[in-house]
Amino acid sequence: MEHHSNTASSRMIPDGPRTLEVPAVSVIIPVFNAERHIGETLESISAQTLLDLEVIVVDDGSTDRSMAVVTDHISRDPRFHLITGPATGSAGTARNKGLAVARGEYLAFLDADDLFAPSMLEKLYRKAKQDDADIVMTGFRSFNDATGRLEPLGRRGRLHVNLLPESTPFAPQDIAEHIFSAPHTTVWNKIFRADFITELGLHFQDSRRSNDAYFNLVALAEARRLSYVDEFLVRYRASNKDSLQGSQADTDWAWVDATRAATEELRAKGLYEPFRMAMTQRVAIRALDRLRKCTTLESFHETYDRIQDELFPEYGLDAQTAEKLPNKELGARVIGFLNTPRLEWAFTNVVRGAPLAVPAPTATLTTPESAGSPESSVSWQYDEGAEDLDAPDVSVVLAVRNAAPWLHEALQSVLSQTGVSLEIIAVDNGSSDDSLNILRDYTLDEPRLKLLVQRRGGLSQARNVGADAASGRYLIFLDGSDYWMSDFLSSAVARADREELEALLFAADSLPDVSLDERHMGPPSSLDPSQPSEIRSGTALAAAFGHHRHLWQHVGTFLIRASHLRQSELRFNPGIIHQDGAFAFSLLLRTERAAYVPLRSYARRALSESATPAASELDLAKSTFLTYVEMVRELGGRQLPPASFSALDSMVTHAYSTALTQFAKLPGDQHQQLRELDPSPEAQASYHALREAKALEASIVRF
């Protein structure tokens, strides 16, 4: 990775230069025995597109190799600094040590096992300057440390933009009822104006857990201007057994202490009343969540009693107050908790996967509201069938080169597919625009996306690299400037499974660039739906559709069984620029069970000449020559019915005509380069055929 020195001239920010003494952002990272993850965390900071940073790593008494990793990183990036923390076992006191020496205009905090997206600090800093904001927040995604799986977007951790004003900046009072739930009370999904924090005299609590809750609650309530960036720019590592959060006990009440401290602080300053309902709602959310996660009967009873007898009365949480909560679903849950016997509530609400050690009901349990309704019965057994842990159904090989203007649409068309498990293997093929950063951002939010980078090699090589890395049962190709037009993949996989197909073909359409507003265009052309779609050999299918140009214009119209592709030993030829036709021809001739559906699935974006670099005449001649040679080699020696052979031979003849056209454009001193491409008899014979044809054409012209 390339590292940059901390120079104001290279900073990517909108306003004028600032002095070196005041970096744009100070990032404070407390570290205690984090050797497994600290290197990756530091790299995520070095990769930031905002260069004007100082990074303060606070060693809080590590006894593992964490500091060796940190020291090595500091030697490669002078923006990083190491200081010694108080070694109290609290990230809060370590952060306070960093606060004391931070010089940045804004402050950011990151835990030693979490990650920032490459553009995170730049986007939040730009927004802060644009809105003159005291705090700017963004969304984050939690992922499991053991499995790497991300939580769904709808679950806890999301920035609840639906509860925030559309226009920024805004005041805390503008979202008074949701101020403590919409942004989520963590520090690492925000940046804070340093002068604002200093003015408040705000510090972190010294508790081992929930030490950032007080800091967040007070800062959010006292800010003058708030803003946000509606993206998921942080990845939070959950279930890390080495972290304090990962070892949290059932009866840990640090979050209650933080909430009480913030309540007292706001009351002392006369700021509590506007946010009373928001604080009450926070207490209800955290209390029921803590209770649902109890893993023993003893901890459940202890937590239940403290909530019923102490916490809810303290914040006035009775049925009448619950009805007034802004979150109506939460209010109903609170009322259900208050009105349901404790063990009955436990059986219907404790989080599945961590059941209490109490006897389960013999069959199903019904609540009073659901009595007499079998559909509402709640089974105590945990059904894990919702998530397939085996190989994904489909591997999507996404080849990308300078596709930044269209890449979001390509990715979203894949991510919006339903009813099918996916892995997306994105291969960046030496992009010089923002494509690689876009892909890196997506990897933070999307565990199904794997990013590979090749600095040299063309489209064919990128596809080979992606196919080699694929683990799905089926394989399909997509280019970064194209996209899928419908939610078609699940039905395709179902048919391929049902009929044991080796390849399933679709239609494709060339469409103008998205700037022409495709939504107002007429329906794109498609193949005749009356064409038979029964199972046929690939050879028969190729012969039947040989006259349809669309069949050969992109390999993305093929859903290919991965085992069949491996057994056929078919690969893309790096010497062919437009490899799709030759690859499709070879694939079909090696396929026994194939079918075609007249579904318009693949949209090929018709780009301007300025967006697609032109190939040289020599490269085009090489490409068309190798295409012809491959098709000759594939068809040669096959025993086929006369009609099929005639149709396929006409395709080979067309390839020959194209190769001859390009060959004729070359000066004579370049012809030998084609001959040296392939020493096989088929290639040498083809080369001589092209030379003789050109000579004959020249003699006719002279005559």
N, C-alpha and C positions, 0 to 999 in steps of 0.2 A: 504494500500500500504506500502511496506517495504521501508524505507528510509535508506540512507547510509551516513556515515560521510565522510568528504572530506579528504581522505587519498591517498597519492600517490601510496601506495602499491596495492590498489584495482583498480587503474585506468586501463581501457581497451584501451591502446594505444600501438602502435608498438615499440616505442623507449624506451630508458632507463628511469629510474625514474627522476623526476624533483622535485625541492624544493617546499615545501608547500607554500612559499611566492609568487610563481608565478603559479596560477592555469592554467590549459590548456586553459580554455575558461571563459571569464566573460560575463554573460548574463545581459543585461540592459533592464529593463521593466518599462516604464513610466505608471503611473496609475492616472486616474482621473475619479471618480464616475463609477467604473466598477464592482460593486458588483455582477451583474448577471453572469459575465463570469470569473472574475479574479481567482476564485478557480480552475476552470478547466484548465486555462492557467498555473497556478503554478504547478498543478499536472503533466502537460505534461513536465515540466522541471524536476521535481523530478523523473519522470519515465525514464529519459535519461540513456542510457547504458554507456555513458561517465560520469564517476563519479566525475572526478577532475574538479569541477566547482565552481565558485562563482556567485551568483545571486544577482544583485543589483536592488531592487525595489525602484523606485523614486515616492514618493507621491507628486503629483502636485496640492495639495489643495483639495483633495476629501472631500465631505460633506456627503456621504452616508456611508454604512457599509464596503466599500472596505478595509479599513485599519484593521478592525476587522478580516476579512478573511485572510489578509496578515499576521497579527500578529500571528494568530493561526497556520498558515502554518510554519512561522519561528520557532515557538516553537517545531515543529516536524522535522525540517530539518535545521541543523546549517549552511549549505552552503548559506542560504538566509539571506540577510541584507536589512534593510529599512533605507532610507535616505529621508530627506525633500527636495522637489524641489522648484523651484522659484515661482510656482503657477501663471504662466502667461497665462495658457490656451494653451500652445504650447508644443507638445510632443518633439519638437526639443530642446528647452531649458532644458527640464527635462532630455533628453538623454545626453546633454552636462554636466549636473551635475553628472550623472553616469560615464561619460567618465573621469571626473576629479579624481575619486577614484578607477577606475577599475585597477586590477592588473594582469589580465589574459594575456597569450601569444597571444591569439586571442580574438576578440570581436564579440559578437552576440547581435542582437537586436530583441525584440519581443514585439508586442503591447499587451495590457492587455486583449484583447478578442480573440487572435489568438492562434494557437496550433502548437507545434513541434511534429513530429513523434518521437517515443521513440529512434530510432537510428540516428536521424538527426545530432546531434552535434558530435557523434562519427564518423560517416561517413565523414562529412566535415572536421573534425580535422585530421583524418587519411590521407585524400586526401591532405590537406594542408601540412602536414609533408612529405608526399611522393613526392610532386611536389615543395616543398619550395615556396609555392604560397603566394602572398600578399592578394588575395581574392579567395575564393571558393564559388561557387553559386550552387543552386539546384532549382528544379521545385516546384511549389505550385499549389494548387487548391482552387478556391473560392467557398464558399458555402453560401447559403442564410440563414440569421439568423432566419427568420420566419419559413421557410419551411424545412430547413436542406438539401435542394437539392444542389448538386454540379453542377457547370457549366461543360459543355462538355469539353473533353480534348482539342479539337481544338480551343477553345476560349481564350480570353485574360487571361494572367496569367501563361501561359505555358512557361517553359524554352525551347527556340527554338534551340534545339540541332542541327537541320539541318543547322543552320547558324554558328555553332561553329566547330572548328577543331576537328577531331577525336582523335588526340593525345594531351596529356596535359603534362606540362603546355604550355601556349602560351602567346604571347604578345598582348596588345591591338591593335597594328598596324596590326596584322594578321587578325583581323576582323574589320578593320577600318570603313567599311561602315555600320556595324551592331552592333557596340559596345554599342549603347544606346537603342537598341531594342531587341537583342537576350537575354540578361540576365534579362530584366525588371528592371526598376530603383526603386526598393524598397530595404530597408536594411534588412528586416527580412527573406529573402531567401538567405542570404550570411553570411559568417564569414570573418572578416578582421584582418590582422596581426596588432597587437596593435602598434608595433614600426613603421610600415609604416604610420599609421594614425597620430602618434605623429610627425614623420618626416615632414609630409605635413602641420602640424598645422591645421588639418581639423576639423571643427565643423559643427553642424547642424544650419540651419537658425532658426530664432525665429518666423516664420510665423505659423499660426494656422493649415494650411493645406499644403501638398506638401513639408514639411520641410525636408524630407529625399532625395528629388530629387537632390538638389545641391550637397549634400554629396556623393551620388552615382555617379553622372556624373563626378565629379572631380576625385574621387577615381578610377573609371574604366579607365579613360583616362591616369592616372598617374601611374597605377600599372606596376610593372616590369614583374610579372608572374601571369597569371590567370588560374584557373582550375574550374572544375565543377563535380557534381555527378548527373548523369542522372536518377533521381528519383523524385517523388513528395513527399517531406518530410515536407512540411508546409501546414497547412490549414488556409486560410484567410477568416475571417468572413465578408461577405458583407451584405449590407442592415441592418446594426445594427443602429437603430435609435438613440442610446445613444452615438455613436461615432461621432467625428468631420467629418470623411469621410462620414458617413451616413447622416449627415445633410448638405452636401455640396450644396451651392446655384448654380443656373444656371450661374450666372455671376462671379463666383469665378475665379480669374486669378492668384492665387498663383503659379501655375505651370509655368506660363509665367515668373514671377519674378525669380523663381528658375533657369529656363533655361537661362535667360539673365545673371544671376549672374555667372553661370557655364561657359557660353560663354566668359564673360569678364575675368574670372580667367584663362582660358586656353589660351586666346589671350595674356594676360599679360606674360605668361610663354612661349610663342611661340609654344604652343602645339595644337592650334586650327585647323590649315589647314588640317592635316591628317584626322581629324574627322568632317570636315565641312559637308560632305554629310550625315553622321550619325546624326548630330544635326538637319540638315534641315529635314531629314526624321522624326525625333522625333517630330518636330514642326508640320509637316503635320498630323501625326497620332493623336496627342493630340488635335489639333485644330478641326479636323473634328469629332472626338469623342465627344468633348465638345459641338459642335454645334448640333450634332444628339440627344443629351440628353436634350436639352432645352424643357421646359414644358409650356412656355407661349410665345405668339407672341412677346411681348415686349423684353423678354430676347433673343429670337432668332434673332430679328433685331439688338440688341446691339452687340451680339456675332458675327454675320455675318459681320457687318460693321468693327469691330475691326480686324477680320481676313483679310478681303479684303483690308482694307485701311492702316493697321498698321503692323500686324504680318507677313503676307506673304511677303510684300515688304521688311521688315527688314531682312528676311532670304533669300531673292532672289527667292522666290517660285513663278515662273511664269510657263507657259505651257512648255517652253523650258527646264527649270530645272526639272519639274515634269517628263518629258520623260527620264531623266537620273537617277531618283531615283532607288536604288537597288531593291526595292519592286515594281515590275511593276504594280501589281494590285493597289497599293496605288497611283502610278503615274497617272493611269487612273482615279482614283477617284478625285484626285486634278484637273486634266484637266476638268472633268465633272463639278466640283464645279465652276471653273473659267468661264466656257462657258454656264452655265445653269441659267436662271432667278431664283431669290432667292426663290419665292414661289413654283415654279415648283420643284426646288431642295428639298425644305422642304417636299413636299408631297411624294417624292420618296425616301427620305433618312432618315427622322427623325425616331428615334428608335420607333418601335411599342410597344404598351403597355403604352407609355407616350406621346400620340399625342398632337400636338399643339392645342390651343384653337382657331382654325380657321375653317371655313366651309370646309367640305370635298367635293370633286368632286361628281357629281351625279352618275357616273358609275365608269369608270376606267380612268386612266391618262397615256398617253404615252409620252415617251421622244422623242426628234427628231430622235435619233438613232433607236428607236423601232417603229416608225410610220409605219403603215401598217402591223405590225406583232402582231396579237392578242395574241400570246403566251407570248409576252413580256410585255403586259399591267400589270400595277401594281395596285392592289386593295388597297384602303385606309383602308378597314376593317381588323381588326386583328383577325387571326384565331388561337385560343388557342388549337385546336385539336391535336397539335403535341405531347402533353404529357398527358398521362392518370393519372388523379389525384385520381382515385378510387383504389380499392384493386389491388395489382399486380396479373398478370395472374398466376404466379407460385412462390411458396416458395420452395427454395432449402435448405434442411437441410444437412449441411456439418458437419459431425462428425470427429473431429481431435484429434489424440493422437500421439505425436512424429512422425509427418509426414513432418518435415521441408525439407528433400531432394526432396519431390514430391509435396509440397503444392502449389507452384507457378503454376505448370502445372494444378493442379486440379482447382484452382481459375480461371485461364485464360480460361480454357475450358468452364467454366460457363459464365464468363464475355463476351466471344466472341459470345454468342448466340444472334441472331438478330430477330427482328420482334415480340418480346414478352417482356412484362414487368416482372421484377424479383424482389424478395427480397431474399437475401442469409443469412441464419441464421447459423452462424458458432458456433459450440459448442466445446470449447476446453476441452478435457476430461483428465485434469491432466497432460498435456505434461511437460516433463522435458528437452526437447531440445528447439530449437528456434521457434517452431511453434507459440507460443502465440505472440511473437514479430512480426512475419511475419503477423499474422492476425491483430494486432494493426496497423501496417503500412498501410495495405490495407484499414482499416476503415477510415483513413485520406483522402484517395483518392476516396473512393467508397461509396456513400450514401446508396446504396442498401444493403450493408453488415452490419449486426447486429452481434455483438460479445457477446456470453455468455460463462461464465467460470464455470466449475464444477470441484472441486478438488477431489471429490470421486464419484464413480459410474462408471459403465462400458459403453460399446457401446450402449446397449439397453436403458439405462437411458439417455444417451446423445441424442439419437434419440427422446425419449419421450419429453425431455426438448425442443428440437428444434421444434417438431410438436406442442407443446402447445403454442409456441410463434409465430407460423406461421399465417399470415393474408391473404395469397394468395388464389386464387380460386382452384388451384391445388397444390399438394405436391409431391415432389420427393426427394429421398435420395441419397447422395454421400459421400463416405469416403475420407478422406484427402490424402490418398496415391493412389487413383484411379483418373480417369478423363473421360470426355466425348469425343467420337471420331469424332463427327460431329456436325454441326449446325442443330439440329433436333427438337428443342423444339417448335418452332413456328408452324411447321406443325402438331406436336403432339397435341398442344392445339387446333388448328383449327379443327382437326378431332374429338377430344373429345367434343368440343362445338357443332359441327355440328350433331354428332350422340348421344349427351347426354350420353356419356359414364361415368361410375363410375370408371373405371380403364382401362388404355391402357398399354399393355405390349410390351417390346422390347427384343432384343437379347443382350447378354453380351459375352465377350471373356476374357479369362485369357491371359495376355501378359507378356513377360519378362520385367524386370525393364528397365527404359529408358536408362540406361547405355549400354544396348545391341543394341542401335540404332534401334528403331522400324521402322524407315523409310526404312530400307533395308530388312525388313522381308517380307515374302509372305503375302497375304491377310488373316486375321484371319477368323476362321471358323464361320459359321452362320447356323441358322436353315434353313430347306428346304423352299424356297420362295413359293413353290407350296401349302404349308399348307394353309387352308382356313383362311381368316382374317375377316370374317363377324362378326357382333355383335352376341355374345352368352352370356349365363349366365357364371358367374365365375366358377361355378361347372362344366359345360360342358367343359370350357376351361382348367381347371385343369386336368380333366379326359383325354382330348385329348393330353395334353402336359406333362402328368405325367412322361413319360419315358425320357423326355429331362432334363438332369441334370442342364442345364444352367438356366432354368426357376426358379429354387429354390436357385441359388447360391448367389443372391444379390437382396435386395428389391429396389435397384437403377434402376432395369429394369421395375419398375411400375411408371406410372404417375397416381396419385390417386386424385380423386375429394375430396377436403378437407371436404366439407359438408358430404360426404358419410363416410369418415373416422371417423368423429365425431359421426355421427349417429350410426355407427356400434360399437362404444365404444371399438375399438380395440387398444391395446397398446403393446409395446414390453415388454417381460418378462425379468426383470433384472437378473434373475437367469440363463438365457440361454446365453451361450457364442456366439454360432452361431445361432442367432435368425431368420435369413432370411427365412429358410424353413418353420418353424412353423407360422411365421407372414404371409407369402405368402399364405400358405394353408388356414388359417383362413380368410384372406381377400377375397380370391376368393370364398370361400363357402358362404360368406355374400354379394356377389356382383351379381346384376341382369343383368347389362349391361356392358360387357367387350369386348375387342378385342385385337388382337395381330398383330403386324407388324414385318416382318422379317428384321428389321433394326439393324445393329450392332452399338449400341449407347454407351454402357457402357464398359469401359476397366478396368478390374480388374488386378491390377499390381501384378505379381507373385514375391513376395519378398523373399529374403534369410531368412533362419532360424534365423540368427542373428538379422534381422530387425523386427521379429515378436516373441515376448516373448511366450514361450510355456506355455500352461495351465497344471495344475496338473491333475493327473488321477482322483482325487476326483471331481474337477471342471468339467472335461469332462463327468464324469458319471452323475453328477447332471444335466448338460446341456442336454445331450441326453435323460435322463429320463423325464425331464420336457417337452421336445419337443414331445416325444411320448404321454405323458399325454394330452397335449394340442390338438394334432391331434385326439386322441381318443374322447376327449370331443367335438370337433368340428364336427366330423363325426357322433357321436352317436345320434340316434333318428331321423336322416334325412330320409325322404322318397325319394329315388332316383331311376331312371331307373337302371335295373340290370347291364347294361354295365358300366354306370358311377360309380355305387357303387363298382363294381369289380375293376375298375382302381384306385379309391381312396383308397380302402381297401388295395390294394397292396402297395400303398405308406405308409400307416400306418404300414403295416407289415415290410416294409424296416426300418422304424423308430424304430420299436420294436427290430429288429435284431441289429441295431446299439447300442441301449440302452443296450441290453443284453451283447454285446461285451465289452462295457465299464464297466458294472456292474461286469462282471466276473473278471476283472482285480483288483478289490478292495479287500483288506483284509476284513474278516468278521466283524471286529469291526467298519468298516465305513459304513456298509450297512444301519444301523439305521438312519444315517444322511439323506439318500435319503427319507426314509419314513416320516421324519419330515418336508420335504419341502412343502407338500401340504396335508391337512387333508381330501380333497374331496374323495368321494367313488371311482371315477375313478382313482385317484392317488393311493389310498390304494390297490385297486384291481390290478393295474399295478405293484405295488411293490411286492405283493405276487406272481404274475405271474413270475416276474424276479427271485425271490428267488427259486421258484419251478423249473424253467427251469435250473438254475445253479446247483441245487442239482441233477436234473436228469442227467445233463451232467457229473457231477462228478462221479455219480454211474456208468455210462456207461464206463468212463475211467478206474475206478477201476476194473470193470468186465473184 
